[in-house]
Amino acid sequence: MDELLFVVFPYMCVTVFVVGHFWRYKYDKFGWTTRSSQLYESRLLRIGSPLFHFGMLGVVGGHIIGILIPLSWTEAVGITETMYHVAAIGGGLLAGLMTVVGMVILIYRRRTVGPVFSATTVMDKVMYAFLFVVISLGMWNTIAGSILTIGGEYNYREGVSVWYRSFLAFQPDAGLMAQAPLGFQLHALIAFGLFALWPFTRLVHVFSAPLGYLTRPYIVYRSRDSASIGSHSPRRGWDSK
């Protein structure tokens, strides 16, 4: 059962994640969108969207640091376990709280604004449910895991994080996750389930960030020629009119 839950199932979800995005891009390019609803309502969107997106950046960044940076590396640069977990609790809870508050505002907006609710699909509802559970479990694990670590009972950096690195190296050790508390196990399993759903939801827009705007040339504006200006004759220099 451990092999099925913590080896087979995660790799199946990652496979669906990769193949699903390829299929979606190849056969549903016009559907590769967030289906923006800003025209229907903008007040709540201006509040909820930045909270959600900046919170998610913090959540993703925290996971990358917690998973990819081993305990020995932080100790080598003088960061103690207490310092690390204080930062993890503070930063993790702040990012998680921003994400949850932003999500609640966005869900409230979808439920109360008629045109936005009409544009909400079943997959949107499923995606929000998975995302809410994953983030809630992550916040709980941040608190409980850090408290347990201080008490010396469980250190996720020597268990769960090592499992993730072994998974990414295609040498997964199911026993590491099997020994983790239930909260960490559920967090991982539901997160992989969200990855499997990802290609079939509006989350695909994550891979369509308009990075080209950073390097595109300036927009050049040219005046109309004299024939289209009418009776006004252009003059050299600035025109006070």
Buried (B, 14 or more C-beta within 10 A) or exposed (E): EBEEBBBEBBBEBBEBBEEBBEEBBEEEEEEBEEEEBEEBBEEBBEBBBEBBEBBBEBBEEBBEBBBEBBBEEBEEEEBEBEEBBEEBBEBBBEBBBBBBBBBBBBBEBBEEBEEBEEBBEEEBEBBBBBBBBBBBBBBBBBBBBBEBBEEEEBBBBEBBBBBBBBBEEEEBBBEBBBBBBEBBBBBBBBBBBBBBBBBBBBBBEEEEEEEEEEEEEEEEEEEEEEEEEEEEEEEEEEEEE
